[in-house]
């Protein structure tokens, strides 16, 4: 069993100034510091219920290991979730937070693992070019990078949680926000089957590992 990273979840209070600016653009307000910390603690408690088993599940699924031994999860109000740096908003229920964090961790695992680190020694490497060859050049970049993420998420919902309602919620959320490219990636996964896509990417990472050995 590979060593799993430590996942540290905390409130990024230093980003509150930016959160206030974002809140104004949304005609809303941010939570006070005490309330924000209270919600983050609920997020941590929910994450700790599944942490090691869930992280092990996604690493086993892709047969990849995280590069970093510690991954920081910054909770920052009004920020759109992203994987680099890993930032998640405070608006979600603990249950939804769990799925969003899993989503972002899969992004991290695909691009910052023991094989390839696109923000490190492989900076400038266009891994998306490989993915276009695997899938189709017809996809937008956003759709392309979410196909493997949603394939792994579908496997998590079905085989880890045994709860397809979580998948339905995820798909409906993309629809409610009008995230067309995300919807297209989910459509692709539903049409082609998550395991087929997971296997395709696992095989390509193995091929890439062999290619890297050949260039040393």
C-alpha positions, 0 to 999 in steps of 0.5 A: 500500500502506497503512503497516502498524503496528509490532507489538511483542511483549514479556513484561509482567513488571509483571503477574506479581503478577496472574499469581500470583493467577490461577495460584492460582485455577487451582491452578497456578504461573507460569513463572520470568522467564527461562523466560517471556522465552525463550518470548516470544522464540520467539513473536517469531521465529514472528511475524517469519516472517509479520508484514508479509505477514499484517498486509497480508493482513488489512488488504486483506481488510477494506479497513481501516487500523489507527489506531495506528502501534504496537501492543503485544502484552503476554504475561502468564501466566494471562491470558485473551487479549483485544484491548484491551489486547492481552494473550496468555497464555504457554501456547501453542506458537509456532504457536498464538500466531500464530493467537491474535495474528492473531485479536486483531489482527482485533478491533483492526482492526475497532474501532480503524481510520482510519475508527472508533476506539471507544476514541477519538473515537468512544467510546460508539459502539455499532458492535455495533448495526450488526452486529446489523442486518447479521446477526441480533439472535438472536446473543449479543454474544460470538457477534456480535463473533466472526463477522467475526473468524472469517470473516477467520480462515477466509480467512487459514487458507484463502488465506494459509496454505492449511492448513485444519488450522489452522482445525480446530484453532481450532474444536476449541480452542473446543470443548475449552474449552466456549466455546459462543458462539465455537462458534456464531460458527464455525458461522455462518461455516461455514454462510454462507461466510467470503467472503460475511460479509467482503464484507458487512462491507466494504460496511457500513464503506464505507457508514459512511464515507459516513455520517460524511462526511454528518455533518461 
